[in-house]
Amino acid sequence: MTGSAPLFDRIDRPRRLPDEVAVSILGAIEGGQLMPGDRLPTEADLSKRFGVARTVVREAISLLRYDGVVDSRRGVGAFVTEASQRSAFRISPACFEKRKQIVQLLQLRTGVQAGASALAASARTAEQMAQIDTTYTRMAAADASGPGTALEERVDSELLLYRQIAEASHNPYYAEVVAMIEANIQNNLRSAFLKNAAASEFGPAIMEEHRAVLEALHSGNGEAARAATRARFERAAERLAARADFA
């Protein structure tokens, strides 16, 4: 450990104590106050410093251990790991609330995007369909490259795809609501959104959900487009909510 200033401050009124403790410890690690190989203070010491019960500290350490940030050694203590040992797309405790917000946005998008797709199936122009196809092709290529190579391209292409579908409905209110949802994601939730996409929104089965939407648009079948789009967003919300590391 470096420096003589107090490492942690007392927590007065957190929303969820273990998350707050874990975030504070993680901040000390990322800020260089705790270095790889350093041993964390004991549960009793951390409990006193934070002003929380030892069970709270124990759960916070478990969160950090799950993410690969610390390594617990029985009878010795918890040690900070090397950065290379940590999860590539770790969802830190600070992201948990944002992930819940993403589920809520997916639930909102389900109805909005389904309605827009139903209208777009008959209202879209040939030029708009061509643009949608081009975006899907770009998204499929990024998906095939994998999250380690083309995560942002994959996510941004998907957002663009459904924005284009909303615009193809020729109902400006659908387009406005979709733009509002996307702005919320980009401005407030992008990091958590990207991490979730990397963990559960890549692969042929996921792309088939999107492909079903496009096939319905091509056929001009509004109800099929509505059903395919609804299924797409409901499944995405279900996958996120069912994740083992979702809190």
Buried (B, 14 or more C-beta within 10 A) or exposed (E): EEEEEEBBEEBEEBEBBBBBBBBBBBBBBEEEBBEEEBBBBEBEEBBBBBEBEEEBBBBBBBBBBBBBBBBBEEEEBBBBBEEEEBBEEBBBBBBBEBBBBBBEBBBBBBBBBBBBBBBBBEBBEEEBBEBBBBBBEBBBEBBBBEBEEBBEBBBBBBBBBBBBBBBBBBBEEBBEBBEEBBEBBEEEBBEBBBBBBBBBBBEEEBBEBBBBBBEBBBEBBBEBBBBBBBBBBBBBBEBBBEEEBBB
